[in-house]
Amino acid sequence: MHNNICVFCGASEGVNSAYADTARRLGQTLAVQGRRLIYGGGKKGLMGIVADAVMAAGGEAIGIIPERLVEAETAHRGLTTLEVVSDMHTRKARMAALADSFIALPGGIGTLEELFEIWTWGQIGYHSKPVGLLDVEGFYRPLNDFLRHVADQGFMRHDYLDTLYISEAPQTLLCQFDDYQPKKYDRWAK
C-alpha cells in the first residue's frame, strides 16, 4: 500500500464547488485508510481543505513550505508536522523524498509545474512511483487531450501516457496506486 501520498493542488478553491468537495473527500479517504498526506503546507484553497479533512478525520498531514511562502500562503499551523525549507526546489525534493505516490487535484500553474516535474522524473528514472490526476468534473480532460496531441506529434511516446493515472474518484485512484507495478520499457527508445 502506498502510505505517503503527495498531493499537488491549488492555493485557491476554484469556481466549481466540486473541487473543494473532492479535496475534502480525498483528505477523509487518506485518513480513514491510514495514509499520510504530504503537501505544500498552506492553509488556503484546496491545499487547506485537503489538510483540514485529513486532520479532522484523525489522520496525519505533513506540510513542506518555503520560508518565502510562509506568509503568502499562510502556512497551516494545525498539521502533524510543518517543515519550513529554504526554497521551492528544496520543497519539491523533500515532498518527492517523503512520498510513495503523487496526486494532482485541480490547481493552477504551480500545480501543473509540480505535476510535470514529478512525472518527468519518473520518465527519466529518478523514481518509480505512481503519478495520477483527480479529474474532477473533467478538469484535466483538456490537458489529457493535449498530452495525446504531444505524443501524436512525436514528442512523447504513447506508452508513456499510460504511466499517468486518471480518475474522478479518490478511492479509485488510490486502488490503482496500490496495484501499481513500475512499467518495464526502454526509456530511451524512440
Buried (B, 14 or more C-beta within 10 A) or exposed (E): EBEBBBBBBBBBBBEEEBBBEBBBBBBBBBBEBEBBBBBBBBBBBBBBBBBBBBBEBEBBBBBBBBEEBBEEBBBBEEBBEBBBBEEBEBBBBBBBEBBBBBBBBBBEEBBBBBBEBBBEBBBEEEBEBBBBBBBBEEBBEEBBEEBEEBBEEEEBBEEBBEBBBBBBBBEBBBEBBEEBEEEEEEEEEE
